[in-house]
Amino acid sequence: MKSSTGAKRGPKPKPDTRNNLLQVGLQIIHAEGYAATGIQSIVDRADVPKASFYNHFPSKEAFGIEVIDAYFDRNESKLRDFFCNSNVGPLARLEAYFDDRIAAFRANGFARGCLLGNFAAEVADHSEPVREHVVEHLEAWSSFFEKCIAEAQERRDIDNKLPAALLGRFVLNSWEGALLRMRAEKSDAALLEFKEVIFGGLFA
């Protein structure tokens, strides 16, 4: 039976169920990978019927895209906390951000790495929508570095004359590579080497 507007009657999806599915899915996919995570395991952990998943997400791919967005939204808040603090010099902000991330990876046993990098490695070759969302968020992430580096160049804290956008992308690319090595070695050695090269060499 339909209402006068043509919409189907019945219970509407609950927003808190949707967010719960996203948060649970983010945790499982980050820990186990996208391919290894089934919809059943997500709804079981979220303690909702499987039909509830499809009330909110038309497919696993669509769900994965929203997980990527939720992951970046959460981390963007941390980026703003570090990089929008004008009371701290730009290079100090940049270094404090990486110190914070290194401490977090140590506490987590050097597991999981960056979810954006994980999706890029696992899914981007097979899903154009996923690839586009990963690229969008990587660009937004490196733009935080770019603005910080540009400010440091203006203050002459950095002598490197290469464009700030290029340097920002290089820093992010190097960090993502260091995270892969970290996961393989279960050690912070690659992360500390990253810091040494960036702050002891590139930006010295």
PyMOL CGO cylinders between C-alpha atoms (Angstrom):
from pymol import cmd
from pymol.cgo import CYLINDER

trace = [
    CYLINDER, 0.00, 0.00, 0.00, 1.26, 3.46, -0.87, 0.3, 1, 1, 1, 1, 1, 1,
    CYLINDER, 1.26, 3.46, -0.87, 0.58, 6.87, 0.58, 0.3, 1, 1, 1, 1, 1, 1,
    CYLINDER, 0.58, 6.87, 0.58, -0.96, 9.66, -1.45, 0.3, 1, 1, 1, 1, 1, 1,
    CYLINDER, -0.96, 9.66, -1.45, 2.54, 10.82, -2.40, 0.3, 1, 1, 1, 1, 1, 1,
    CYLINDER, 2.54, 10.82, -2.40, 3.41, 7.41, -3.83, 0.3, 1, 1, 1, 1, 1, 1,
    CYLINDER, 3.41, 7.41, -3.83, 5.90, 6.51, -1.11, 0.3, 1, 1, 1, 1, 1, 1,
    CYLINDER, 5.90, 6.51, -1.11, 5.82, 3.05, 0.46, 0.3, 1, 1, 1, 1, 1, 1,
    CYLINDER, 5.82, 3.05, 0.46, 4.47, 2.83, 3.99, 0.3, 1, 1, 1, 1, 1, 1,
    CYLINDER, 4.47, 2.83, 3.99, 6.51, 1.11, 6.65, 0.3, 1, 1, 1, 1, 1, 1,
    CYLINDER, 6.51, 1.11, 6.65, 9.29, 1.80, 9.12, 0.3, 1, 1, 1, 1, 1, 1,
    CYLINDER, 9.29, 1.80, 9.12, 11.97, 4.23, 8.00, 0.3, 1, 1, 1, 1, 1, 1,
    CYLINDER, 11.97, 4.23, 8.00, 15.65, 3.34, 8.35, 0.3, 1, 1, 1, 1, 1, 1,
    CYLINDER, 15.65, 3.34, 8.35, 17.06, 4.64, 11.62, 0.3, 1, 1, 1, 1, 1, 1,
    CYLINDER, 17.06, 4.64, 11.62, 19.97, 7.09, 11.29, 0.3, 1, 1, 1, 1, 1, 1,
    CYLINDER, 19.97, 7.09, 11.29, 21.70, 5.60, 14.33, 0.3, 1, 1, 1, 1, 1, 1,
    CYLINDER, 21.70, 5.60, 14.33, 21.61, 2.13, 12.69, 0.3, 1, 1, 1, 1, 1, 1,
    CYLINDER, 21.61, 2.13, 12.69, 23.26, 3.57, 9.60, 0.3, 1, 1, 1, 1, 1, 1,
    CYLINDER, 23.26, 3.57, 9.60, 26.02, 5.20, 11.59, 0.3, 1, 1, 1, 1, 1, 1,
    CYLINDER, 26.02, 5.20, 11.59, 26.46, 2.07, 13.67, 0.3, 1, 1, 1, 1, 1, 1,
    CYLINDER, 26.46, 2.07, 13.67, 26.94, -0.02, 10.51, 0.3, 1, 1, 1, 1, 1, 1,
    CYLINDER, 26.94, -0.02, 10.51, 29.49, 2.46, 9.18, 0.3, 1, 1, 1, 1, 1, 1,
    CYLINDER, 29.49, 2.46, 9.18, 31.50, 2.56, 12.39, 0.3, 1, 1, 1, 1, 1, 1,
    CYLINDER, 31.50, 2.56, 12.39, 31.47, -1.22, 12.76, 0.3, 1, 1, 1, 1, 1, 1,
    CYLINDER, 31.47, -1.22, 12.76, 32.34, -1.68, 9.11, 0.3, 1, 1, 1, 1, 1, 1,
    CYLINDER, 32.34, -1.68, 9.11, 35.19, 0.80, 9.37, 0.3, 1, 1, 1, 1, 1, 1,
    CYLINDER, 35.19, 0.80, 9.37, 36.69, -1.12, 12.30, 0.3, 1, 1, 1, 1, 1, 1,
    CYLINDER, 36.69, -1.12, 12.30, 36.40, -4.53, 10.63, 0.3, 1, 1, 1, 1, 1, 1,
    CYLINDER, 36.40, -4.53, 10.63, 37.61, -3.43, 7.19, 0.3, 1, 1, 1, 1, 1, 1,
    CYLINDER, 37.61, -3.43, 7.19, 40.55, -1.57, 8.73, 0.3, 1, 1, 1, 1, 1, 1,
    CYLINDER, 40.55, -1.57, 8.73, 41.52, -4.66, 10.71, 0.3, 1, 1, 1, 1, 1, 1,
    CYLINDER, 41.52, -4.66, 10.71, 40.79, -7.41, 8.19, 0.3, 1, 1, 1, 1, 1, 1,
    CYLINDER, 40.79, -7.41, 8.19, 40.68, -5.77, 4.76, 0.3, 1, 1, 1, 1, 1, 1,
    CYLINDER, 40.68, -5.77, 4.76, 37.84, -5.01, 2.35, 0.3, 1, 1, 1, 1, 1, 1,
    CYLINDER, 37.84, -5.01, 2.35, 37.79, -8.33, 0.48, 0.3, 1, 1, 1, 1, 1, 1,
    CYLINDER, 37.79, -8.33, 0.48, 37.93, -10.40, 3.68, 0.3, 1, 1, 1, 1, 1, 1,
    CYLINDER, 37.93, -10.40, 3.68, 35.03, -8.50, 5.25, 0.3, 1, 1, 1, 1, 1, 1,
    CYLINDER, 35.03, -8.50, 5.25, 31.59, -9.86, 4.49, 0.3, 1, 1, 1, 1, 1, 1,
    CYLINDER, 31.59, -9.86, 4.49, 28.31, -8.05, 4.94, 0.3, 1, 1, 1, 1, 1, 1,
    CYLINDER, 28.31, -8.05, 4.94, 27.17, -10.79, 7.32, 0.3, 1, 1, 1, 1, 1, 1,
    CYLINDER, 27.17, -10.79, 7.32, 30.10, -10.17, 9.66, 0.3, 1, 1, 1, 1, 1, 1,
    CYLINDER, 30.10, -10.17, 9.66, 29.28, -6.43, 9.68, 0.3, 1, 1, 1, 1, 1, 1,
    CYLINDER, 29.28, -6.43, 9.68, 25.60, -6.90, 10.55, 0.3, 1, 1, 1, 1, 1, 1,
    CYLINDER, 25.60, -6.90, 10.55, 26.45, -9.57, 13.13, 0.3, 1, 1, 1, 1, 1, 1,
    CYLINDER, 26.45, -9.57, 13.13, 28.87, -7.21, 14.89, 0.3, 1, 1, 1, 1, 1, 1,
    CYLINDER, 28.87, -7.21, 14.89, 26.39, -4.33, 14.61, 0.3, 1, 1, 1, 1, 1, 1,
    CYLINDER, 26.39, -4.33, 14.61, 23.63, -6.63, 15.94, 0.3, 1, 1, 1, 1, 1, 1,
    CYLINDER, 23.63, -6.63, 15.94, 21.13, -5.74, 13.19, 0.3, 1, 1, 1, 1, 1, 1,
    CYLINDER, 21.13, -5.74, 13.19, 19.30, -7.87, 10.59, 0.3, 1, 1, 1, 1, 1, 1,
    CYLINDER, 19.30, -7.87, 10.59, 21.00, -8.21, 7.22, 0.3, 1, 1, 1, 1, 1, 1,
    CYLINDER, 21.00, -8.21, 7.22, 18.04, -6.46, 5.58, 0.3, 1, 1, 1, 1, 1, 1,
    CYLINDER, 18.04, -6.46, 5.58, 18.94, -3.34, 7.57, 0.3, 1, 1, 1, 1, 1, 1,
    CYLINDER, 18.94, -3.34, 7.57, 22.21, -3.11, 5.68, 0.3, 1, 1, 1, 1, 1, 1,
    CYLINDER, 22.21, -3.11, 5.68, 20.40, -2.87, 2.34, 0.3, 1, 1, 1, 1, 1, 1,
    CYLINDER, 20.40, -2.87, 2.34, 17.96, -0.31, 3.75, 0.3, 1, 1, 1, 1, 1, 1,
    CYLINDER, 17.96, -0.31, 3.75, 20.94, 2.05, 3.94, 0.3, 1, 1, 1, 1, 1, 1,
    CYLINDER, 20.94, 2.05, 3.94, 23.47, 0.85, 1.34, 0.3, 1, 1, 1, 1, 1, 1,
    CYLINDER, 23.47, 0.85, 1.34, 22.68, -0.55, -2.12, 0.3, 1, 1, 1, 1, 1, 1,
    CYLINDER, 22.68, -0.55, -2.12, 25.89, -2.59, -2.33, 0.3, 1, 1, 1, 1, 1, 1,
    CYLINDER, 25.89, -2.59, -2.33, 29.12, -3.46, -0.57, 0.3, 1, 1, 1, 1, 1, 1,
    CYLINDER, 29.12, -3.46, -0.57, 30.95, -1.10, -2.94, 0.3, 1, 1, 1, 1, 1, 1,
    CYLINDER, 30.95, -1.10, -2.94, 28.69, 1.80, -1.95, 0.3, 1, 1, 1, 1, 1, 1,
    CYLINDER, 28.69, 1.80, -1.95, 29.23, 0.91, 1.68, 0.3, 1, 1, 1, 1, 1, 1,
    CYLINDER, 29.23, 0.91, 1.68, 33.01, 0.83, 1.17, 0.3, 1, 1, 1, 1, 1, 1,
    CYLINDER, 33.01, 0.83, 1.17, 32.93, 4.32, -0.32, 0.3, 1, 1, 1, 1, 1, 1,
    CYLINDER, 32.93, 4.32, -0.32, 31.05, 5.65, 2.70, 0.3, 1, 1, 1, 1, 1, 1,
    CYLINDER, 31.05, 5.65, 2.70, 33.52, 3.92, 5.01, 0.3, 1, 1, 1, 1, 1, 1,
    CYLINDER, 33.52, 3.92, 5.01, 36.33, 5.75, 3.21, 0.3, 1, 1, 1, 1, 1, 1,
    CYLINDER, 36.33, 5.75, 3.21, 34.48, 9.05, 3.64, 0.3, 1, 1, 1, 1, 1, 1,
    CYLINDER, 34.48, 9.05, 3.64, 33.79, 8.36, 7.33, 0.3, 1, 1, 1, 1, 1, 1,
    CYLINDER, 33.79, 8.36, 7.33, 37.45, 7.50, 7.90, 0.3, 1, 1, 1, 1, 1, 1,
    CYLINDER, 37.45, 7.50, 7.90, 38.66, 10.72, 6.32, 0.3, 1, 1, 1, 1, 1, 1,
    CYLINDER, 38.66, 10.72, 6.32, 36.03, 12.83, 8.10, 0.3, 1, 1, 1, 1, 1, 1,
    CYLINDER, 36.03, 12.83, 8.10, 37.27, 11.46, 11.42, 0.3, 1, 1, 1, 1, 1, 1,
    CYLINDER, 37.27, 11.46, 11.42, 40.89, 12.08, 10.57, 0.3, 1, 1, 1, 1, 1, 1,
    CYLINDER, 40.89, 12.08, 10.57, 40.24, 15.50, 9.07, 0.3, 1, 1, 1, 1, 1, 1,
    CYLINDER, 40.24, 15.50, 9.07, 39.28, 16.69, 12.55, 0.3, 1, 1, 1, 1, 1, 1,
    CYLINDER, 39.28, 16.69, 12.55, 42.72, 15.65, 13.81, 0.3, 1, 1, 1, 1, 1, 1,
    CYLINDER, 42.72, 15.65, 13.81, 44.39, 17.33, 10.84, 0.3, 1, 1, 1, 1, 1, 1,
    CYLINDER, 44.39, 17.33, 10.84, 42.60, 20.59, 11.63, 0.3, 1, 1, 1, 1, 1, 1,
    CYLINDER, 42.60, 20.59, 11.63, 43.57, 20.35, 15.29, 0.3, 1, 1, 1, 1, 1, 1,
    CYLINDER, 43.57, 20.35, 15.29, 47.24, 20.21, 14.33, 0.3, 1, 1, 1, 1, 1, 1,
    CYLINDER, 47.24, 20.21, 14.33, 47.46, 22.38, 11.25, 0.3, 1, 1, 1, 1, 1, 1,
    CYLINDER, 47.46, 22.38, 11.25, 45.05, 25.19, 12.16, 0.3, 1, 1, 1, 1, 1, 1,
    CYLINDER, 45.05, 25.19, 12.16, 46.90, 26.02, 15.37, 0.3, 1, 1, 1, 1, 1, 1,
    CYLINDER, 46.90, 26.02, 15.37, 48.50, 29.36, 14.54, 0.3, 1, 1, 1, 1, 1, 1,
    CYLINDER, 48.50, 29.36, 14.54, 50.17, 29.51, 17.97, 0.3, 1, 1, 1, 1, 1, 1,
    CYLINDER, 50.17, 29.51, 17.97, 52.66, 26.87, 16.80, 0.3, 1, 1, 1, 1, 1, 1,
    CYLINDER, 52.66, 26.87, 16.80, 55.16, 27.35, 13.98, 0.3, 1, 1, 1, 1, 1, 1,
    CYLINDER, 55.16, 27.35, 13.98, 54.36, 25.50, 10.71, 0.3, 1, 1, 1, 1, 1, 1,
    CYLINDER, 54.36, 25.50, 10.71, 57.27, 23.04, 10.84, 0.3, 1, 1, 1, 1, 1, 1,
    CYLINDER, 57.27, 23.04, 10.84, 56.58, 22.31, 14.50, 0.3, 1, 1, 1, 1, 1, 1,
    CYLINDER, 56.58, 22.31, 14.50, 52.93, 21.61, 13.59, 0.3, 1, 1, 1, 1, 1, 1,
    CYLINDER, 52.93, 21.61, 13.59, 53.97, 19.23, 10.85, 0.3, 1, 1, 1, 1, 1, 1,
    CYLINDER, 53.97, 19.23, 10.85, 56.43, 17.37, 13.05, 0.3, 1, 1, 1, 1, 1, 1,
    CYLINDER, 56.43, 17.37, 13.05, 53.96, 17.19, 15.96, 0.3, 1, 1, 1, 1, 1, 1,
    CYLINDER, 53.96, 17.19, 15.96, 51.39, 15.61, 13.64, 0.3, 1, 1, 1, 1, 1, 1,
    CYLINDER, 51.39, 15.61, 13.64, 53.75, 12.83, 12.61, 0.3, 1, 1, 1, 1, 1, 1,
    CYLINDER, 53.75, 12.83, 12.61, 54.92, 12.32, 16.20, 0.3, 1, 1, 1, 1, 1, 1,
    CYLINDER, 54.92, 12.32, 16.20, 51.28, 11.82, 17.18, 0.3, 1, 1, 1, 1, 1, 1,
    CYLINDER, 51.28, 11.82, 17.18, 50.70, 9.31, 14.36, 0.3, 1, 1, 1, 1, 1, 1,
    CYLINDER, 50.70, 9.31, 14.36, 53.87, 7.37, 15.18, 0.3, 1, 1, 1, 1, 1, 1,
    CYLINDER, 53.87, 7.37, 15.18, 52.82, 7.12, 18.82, 0.3, 1, 1, 1, 1, 1, 1,
    CYLINDER, 52.82, 7.12, 18.82, 49.39, 5.84, 17.75, 0.3, 1, 1, 1, 1, 1, 1,
    CYLINDER, 49.39, 5.84, 17.75, 50.89, 3.16, 15.51, 0.3, 1, 1, 1, 1, 1, 1,
    CYLINDER, 50.89, 3.16, 15.51, 53.24, 2.05, 18.28, 0.3, 1, 1, 1, 1, 1, 1,
    CYLINDER, 53.24, 2.05, 18.28, 50.28, 1.72, 20.63, 0.3, 1, 1, 1, 1, 1, 1,
    CYLINDER, 50.28, 1.72, 20.63, 48.43, -0.35, 18.01, 0.3, 1, 1, 1, 1, 1, 1,
    CYLINDER, 48.43, -0.35, 18.01, 51.28, -2.79, 17.46, 0.3, 1, 1, 1, 1, 1, 1,
    CYLINDER, 51.28, -2.79, 17.46, 52.18, -1.38, 14.02, 0.3, 1, 1, 1, 1, 1, 1,
    CYLINDER, 52.18, -1.38, 14.02, 49.04, -2.91, 12.51, 0.3, 1, 1, 1, 1, 1, 1,
    CYLINDER, 49.04, -2.91, 12.51, 46.38, -1.70, 10.07, 0.3, 1, 1, 1, 1, 1, 1,
    CYLINDER, 46.38, -1.70, 10.07, 48.23, 1.31, 8.62, 0.3, 1, 1, 1, 1, 1, 1,
    CYLINDER, 48.23, 1.31, 8.62, 46.24, 3.93, 6.70, 0.3, 1, 1, 1, 1, 1, 1,
    CYLINDER, 46.24, 3.93, 6.70, 42.80, 2.88, 5.47, 0.3, 1, 1, 1, 1, 1, 1,
    CYLINDER, 42.80, 2.88, 5.47, 43.11, 5.09, 2.38, 0.3, 1, 1, 1, 1, 1, 1,
    CYLINDER, 43.11, 5.09, 2.38, 46.37, 3.38, 1.45, 0.3, 1, 1, 1, 1, 1, 1,
    CYLINDER, 46.37, 3.38, 1.45, 44.82, -0.03, 2.15, 0.3, 1, 1, 1, 1, 1, 1,
    CYLINDER, 44.82, -0.03, 2.15, 41.88, 0.68, -0.16, 0.3, 1, 1, 1, 1, 1, 1,
    CYLINDER, 41.88, 0.68, -0.16, 44.24, 2.02, -2.83, 0.3, 1, 1, 1, 1, 1, 1,
    CYLINDER, 44.24, 2.02, -2.83, 46.28, -1.19, -2.75, 0.3, 1, 1, 1, 1, 1, 1,
    CYLINDER, 46.28, -1.19, -2.75, 43.35, -3.60, -2.51, 0.3, 1, 1, 1, 1, 1, 1,
    CYLINDER, 43.35, -3.60, -2.51, 40.39, -2.11, -4.36, 0.3, 1, 1, 1, 1, 1, 1,
    CYLINDER, 40.39, -2.11, -4.36, 41.38, 0.83, -6.60, 0.3, 1, 1, 1, 1, 1, 1,
    CYLINDER, 41.38, 0.83, -6.60, 42.25, -1.42, -9.57, 0.3, 1, 1, 1, 1, 1, 1,
    CYLINDER, 42.25, -1.42, -9.57, 38.79, -2.99, -9.47, 0.3, 1, 1, 1, 1, 1, 1,
    CYLINDER, 38.79, -2.99, -9.47, 36.44, -0.13, -8.57, 0.3, 1, 1, 1, 1, 1, 1,
    CYLINDER, 36.44, -0.13, -8.57, 36.53, 3.26, -10.23, 0.3, 1, 1, 1, 1, 1, 1,
    CYLINDER, 36.53, 3.26, -10.23, 34.22, 4.90, -7.65, 0.3, 1, 1, 1, 1, 1, 1,
    CYLINDER, 34.22, 4.90, -7.65, 36.43, 3.68, -4.80, 0.3, 1, 1, 1, 1, 1, 1,
    CYLINDER, 36.43, 3.68, -4.80, 39.56, 4.86, -6.62, 0.3, 1, 1, 1, 1, 1, 1,
    CYLINDER, 39.56, 4.86, -6.62, 38.06, 8.32, -7.16, 0.3, 1, 1, 1, 1, 1, 1,
    CYLINDER, 38.06, 8.32, -7.16, 37.15, 8.71, -3.49, 0.3, 1, 1, 1, 1, 1, 1,
    CYLINDER, 37.15, 8.71, -3.49, 40.62, 7.59, -2.37, 0.3, 1, 1, 1, 1, 1, 1,
    CYLINDER, 40.62, 7.59, -2.37, 42.24, 10.12, -4.71, 0.3, 1, 1, 1, 1, 1, 1,
    CYLINDER, 42.24, 10.12, -4.71, 39.93, 12.90, -3.51, 0.3, 1, 1, 1, 1, 1, 1,
    CYLINDER, 39.93, 12.90, -3.51, 40.82, 12.32, 0.12, 0.3, 1, 1, 1, 1, 1, 1,
    CYLINDER, 40.82, 12.32, 0.12, 44.54, 11.90, -0.52, 0.3, 1, 1, 1, 1, 1, 1,
    CYLINDER, 44.54, 11.90, -0.52, 44.51, 15.26, -2.30, 0.3, 1, 1, 1, 1, 1, 1,
    CYLINDER, 44.51, 15.26, -2.30, 42.66, 16.87, 0.61, 0.3, 1, 1, 1, 1, 1, 1,
    CYLINDER, 42.66, 16.87, 0.61, 45.14, 15.35, 3.06, 0.3, 1, 1, 1, 1, 1, 1,
    CYLINDER, 45.14, 15.35, 3.06, 48.21, 16.55, 1.16, 0.3, 1, 1, 1, 1, 1, 1,
    CYLINDER, 48.21, 16.55, 1.16, 46.67, 20.02, 0.91, 0.3, 1, 1, 1, 1, 1, 1,
    CYLINDER, 46.67, 20.02, 0.91, 47.02, 20.35, 4.70, 0.3, 1, 1, 1, 1, 1, 1,
    CYLINDER, 47.02, 20.35, 4.70, 50.74, 19.63, 4.30, 0.3, 1, 1, 1, 1, 1, 1,
    CYLINDER, 50.74, 19.63, 4.30, 50.97, 22.00, 1.32, 0.3, 1, 1, 1, 1, 1, 1,
    CYLINDER, 50.97, 22.00, 1.32, 49.56, 24.97, 3.25, 0.3, 1, 1, 1, 1, 1, 1,
    CYLINDER, 49.56, 24.97, 3.25, 51.82, 24.29, 6.21, 0.3, 1, 1, 1, 1, 1, 1,
    CYLINDER, 51.82, 24.29, 6.21, 54.90, 24.01, 3.98, 0.3, 1, 1, 1, 1, 1, 1,
    CYLINDER, 54.90, 24.01, 3.98, 53.97, 27.17, 2.06, 0.3, 1, 1, 1, 1, 1, 1,
    CYLINDER, 53.97, 27.17, 2.06, 53.72, 29.07, 5.34, 0.3, 1, 1, 1, 1, 1, 1,
    CYLINDER, 53.72, 29.07, 5.34, 57.13, 27.72, 6.41, 0.3, 1, 1, 1, 1, 1, 1,
    CYLINDER, 57.13, 27.72, 6.41, 58.60, 28.84, 3.08, 0.3, 1, 1, 1, 1, 1, 1,
    CYLINDER, 58.60, 28.84, 3.08, 57.14, 32.33, 3.50, 0.3, 1, 1, 1, 1, 1, 1,
    CYLINDER, 57.14, 32.33, 3.50, 58.67, 32.54, 6.97, 0.3, 1, 1, 1, 1, 1, 1,
    CYLINDER, 58.67, 32.54, 6.97, 61.93, 31.18, 5.53, 0.3, 1, 1, 1, 1, 1, 1,
    CYLINDER, 61.93, 31.18, 5.53, 61.86, 28.28, 7.94, 0.3, 1, 1, 1, 1, 1, 1,
    CYLINDER, 61.86, 28.28, 7.94, 62.35, 26.13, 4.83, 0.3, 1, 1, 1, 1, 1, 1,
    CYLINDER, 62.35, 26.13, 4.83, 64.93, 26.95, 2.18, 0.3, 1, 1, 1, 1, 1, 1,
    CYLINDER, 64.93, 26.95, 2.18, 63.61, 24.38, -0.28, 0.3, 1, 1, 1, 1, 1, 1,
    CYLINDER, 63.61, 24.38, -0.28, 62.25, 26.28, -3.30, 0.3, 1, 1, 1, 1, 1, 1,
    CYLINDER, 62.25, 26.28, -3.30, 60.24, 23.46, -4.82, 0.3, 1, 1, 1, 1, 1, 1,
    CYLINDER, 60.24, 23.46, -4.82, 56.49, 24.18, -5.01, 0.3, 1, 1, 1, 1, 1, 1,
    CYLINDER, 56.49, 24.18, -5.01, 54.70, 23.58, -1.72, 0.3, 1, 1, 1, 1, 1, 1,
    CYLINDER, 54.70, 23.58, -1.72, 52.07, 21.44, -3.48, 0.3, 1, 1, 1, 1, 1, 1,
    CYLINDER, 52.07, 21.44, -3.48, 54.78, 19.13, -4.84, 0.3, 1, 1, 1, 1, 1, 1,
    CYLINDER, 54.78, 19.13, -4.84, 56.47, 18.90, -1.45, 0.3, 1, 1, 1, 1, 1, 1,
    CYLINDER, 56.47, 18.90, -1.45, 53.16, 18.21, 0.27, 0.3, 1, 1, 1, 1, 1, 1,
    CYLINDER, 53.16, 18.21, 0.27, 52.39, 15.33, -2.08, 0.3, 1, 1, 1, 1, 1, 1,
    CYLINDER, 52.39, 15.33, -2.08, 55.92, 13.97, -1.68, 0.3, 1, 1, 1, 1, 1, 1,
    CYLINDER, 55.92, 13.97, -1.68, 55.63, 13.99, 2.11, 0.3, 1, 1, 1, 1, 1, 1,
    CYLINDER, 55.63, 13.99, 2.11, 52.32, 12.13, 1.97, 0.3, 1, 1, 1, 1, 1, 1,
    CYLINDER, 52.32, 12.13, 1.97, 53.59, 9.63, -0.61, 0.3, 1, 1, 1, 1, 1, 1,
    CYLINDER, 53.59, 9.63, -0.61, 56.68, 8.96, 1.50, 0.3, 1, 1, 1, 1, 1, 1,
    CYLINDER, 56.68, 8.96, 1.50, 54.57, 8.54, 4.63, 0.3, 1, 1, 1, 1, 1, 1,
    CYLINDER, 54.57, 8.54, 4.63, 52.28, 6.02, 2.93, 0.3, 1, 1, 1, 1, 1, 1,
    CYLINDER, 52.28, 6.02, 2.93, 55.33, 4.03, 1.79, 0.3, 1, 1, 1, 1, 1, 1,
    CYLINDER, 55.33, 4.03, 1.79, 56.78, 4.12, 5.30, 0.3, 1, 1, 1, 1, 1, 1,
    CYLINDER, 56.78, 4.12, 5.30, 53.50, 2.75, 6.66, 0.3, 1, 1, 1, 1, 1, 1,
    CYLINDER, 53.50, 2.75, 6.66, 53.72, -0.25, 4.34, 0.3, 1, 1, 1, 1, 1, 1,
    CYLINDER, 53.72, -0.25, 4.34, 57.26, -0.97, 5.52, 0.3, 1, 1, 1, 1, 1, 1,
    CYLINDER, 57.26, -0.97, 5.52, 56.14, -0.50, 9.13, 0.3, 1, 1, 1, 1, 1, 1,
    CYLINDER, 56.14, -0.50, 9.13, 53.43, -3.14, 8.75, 0.3, 1, 1, 1, 1, 1, 1,
    CYLINDER, 53.43, -3.14, 8.75, 55.83, -5.60, 7.12, 0.3, 1, 1, 1, 1, 1, 1,
    CYLINDER, 55.83, -5.60, 7.12, 58.53, -5.14, 9.77, 0.3, 1, 1, 1, 1, 1, 1,
    CYLINDER, 58.53, -5.14, 9.77, 56.21, -4.55, 12.77, 0.3, 1, 1, 1, 1, 1, 1,
    CYLINDER, 56.21, -4.55, 12.77, 58.57, -1.77, 13.76, 0.3, 1, 1, 1, 1, 1, 1,
    CYLINDER, 58.57, -1.77, 13.76, 58.70, 2.03, 13.86, 0.3, 1, 1, 1, 1, 1, 1,
    CYLINDER, 58.70, 2.03, 13.86, 62.09, 2.07, 12.07, 0.3, 1, 1, 1, 1, 1, 1,
    CYLINDER, 62.09, 2.07, 12.07, 60.65, 3.17, 8.72, 0.3, 1, 1, 1, 1, 1, 1,
    CYLINDER, 60.65, 3.17, 8.72, 58.58, 5.90, 10.37, 0.3, 1, 1, 1, 1, 1, 1,
    CYLINDER, 58.58, 5.90, 10.37, 61.59, 7.28, 12.24, 0.3, 1, 1, 1, 1, 1, 1,
    CYLINDER, 61.59, 7.28, 12.24, 63.66, 7.17, 9.03, 0.3, 1, 1, 1, 1, 1, 1,
    CYLINDER, 63.66, 7.17, 9.03, 60.87, 9.07, 7.29, 0.3, 1, 1, 1, 1, 1, 1,
    CYLINDER, 60.87, 9.07, 7.29, 61.07, 11.78, 9.94, 0.3, 1, 1, 1, 1, 1, 1,
    CYLINDER, 61.07, 11.78, 9.94, 64.86, 11.93, 9.74, 0.3, 1, 1, 1, 1, 1, 1,
    CYLINDER, 64.86, 11.93, 9.74, 64.84, 12.44, 5.97, 0.3, 1, 1, 1, 1, 1, 1,
    CYLINDER, 64.84, 12.44, 5.97, 61.97, 14.93, 5.95, 0.3, 1, 1, 1, 1, 1, 1,
    CYLINDER, 61.97, 14.93, 5.95, 62.96, 17.10, 8.89, 0.3, 1, 1, 1, 1, 1, 1,
    CYLINDER, 62.96, 17.10, 8.89, 66.69, 16.43, 8.96, 0.3, 1, 1, 1, 1, 1, 1,
    CYLINDER, 66.69, 16.43, 8.96, 67.18, 16.67, 5.22, 0.3, 1, 1, 1, 1, 1, 1,
    CYLINDER, 67.18, 16.67, 5.22, 64.37, 17.94, 3.01, 0.3, 1, 1, 1, 1, 1, 1,
    CYLINDER, 64.37, 17.94, 3.01, 63.24, 20.69, 5.39, 0.3, 1, 1, 1, 1, 1, 1,
    CYLINDER, 63.24, 20.69, 5.39, 66.48, 21.24, 7.30, 0.3, 1, 1, 1, 1, 1, 1,
]
cmd.load_cgo(trace, "trace")
